[in-house]
């Protein structure tokens, strides 16, 4: 019997990541990429020294309490960690890590795609061609909103927010931001800091959301705050769905207060997304593709394994969050 640690891997991972797992550990893989229930995870954990999950698996206090004592670590294949009760994990002595940095570029790319897709009515145009409804050209046909030279507002100027701001500057956009603390001048790169979200919003032709989902940010973009945006603004969310009040956003998109929205994340994803989003022409929708490049997903897997390597070598994991 090998003395290599056993790792429960809850989803199908890129081939390069699974090859490294098989080289260095005894992985319990999921070749069919089936979404395990909490009960299944707990049962399979009976033989596991650690778990390598994604954000699709929920480790609330109850699940963590039911995990067997042999589970030493939860090495998330994600930068977000709202699916894990960190306090419960700490109380049980389970190390929790995530995978920051490696997905910043890919997620920022999706933010810009959502901005442009929403601003230039990409969904409507693409659907029109597929349905063979494009008849002719005219000066007033499919007019969108130009982003070049406009104001790009960021909520959450962390790694992804900073890269998104850098990309926006390529469109000569003026960057404004709110963050829990002001960045150094070197990181600001000329961006204009606002001490509160309320101060930021009137300066956003495009509002790009990059903050994590926490009790403090849940429903942050609500009816009251959307009303503070300029008329015709665009809302982009590649952070977490919970930051947005769906009813408030849909009302603003329907009334014309907002020109459009570009969304990669949702409350209740994937099965319980608000159905009204599917009915609106002025919403550009993506199925949580923020980190979905080959390079990024392999990088995330290797980062998670770097953290596990540290745990089983008795070192402090670089990305420890609990």
HELIX and SHEET records of a PDB file:
HELIX    1   1 UNK A   15  UNK A   24  1                                  10    
HELIX    2   2 UNK A   38  UNK A   44  1                                   7    
HELIX    3   3 UNK A   45  UNK A   47  5                                   3    
HELIX    4   4 UNK A   61  UNK A   66  1                                   6    
HELIX    5   5 UNK A   86  UNK A   92  1                                   7    
HELIX    6   6 UNK A  104  UNK A  119  1                                  16    
HELIX    7   7 UNK A  122  UNK A  130  1                                   9    
HELIX    8   8 UNK A  159  UNK A  169  1                                  11    
HELIX    9   9 UNK A  185  UNK A  188  1                                   4    
HELIX   10  10 UNK A  197  UNK A  201  1                                   5    
HELIX   11  11 UNK A  223  UNK A  226  1                                   4    
HELIX   12  12 UNK A  241  UNK A  243  5                                   3    
HELIX   13  13 UNK A  246  UNK A  255  1                                  10    
HELIX   14  14 UNK A  276  UNK A  279  1                                   4    
HELIX   15  15 UNK A  294  UNK A  312  1                                  19    
SHEET    1   A 5 UNK A  26  UNK A  28  0                                        
SHEET    2   A 5 UNK A   6  UNK A   9  1                                        
SHEET    3   A 5 UNK A  50  UNK A  52  1                                        
SHEET    4   A 5 UNK A  73  UNK A  75  1                                        
SHEET    5   A 5 UNK A  95  UNK A  97  1                                        
SHEET    1   B 7 UNK A 192  UNK A 194  0                                        
SHEET    2   B 7 UNK A 174  UNK A 178  1                                        
SHEET    3   B 7 UNK A 151  UNK A 155  1                                        
SHEET    4   B 7 UNK A 206  UNK A 209  1                                        
SHEET    5   B 7 UNK A 233  UNK A 237  1                                        
SHEET    6   B 7 UNK A 258  UNK A 263  1                                        
SHEET    7   B 7 UNK A 283  UNK A 285  1                                        
END                                                                             
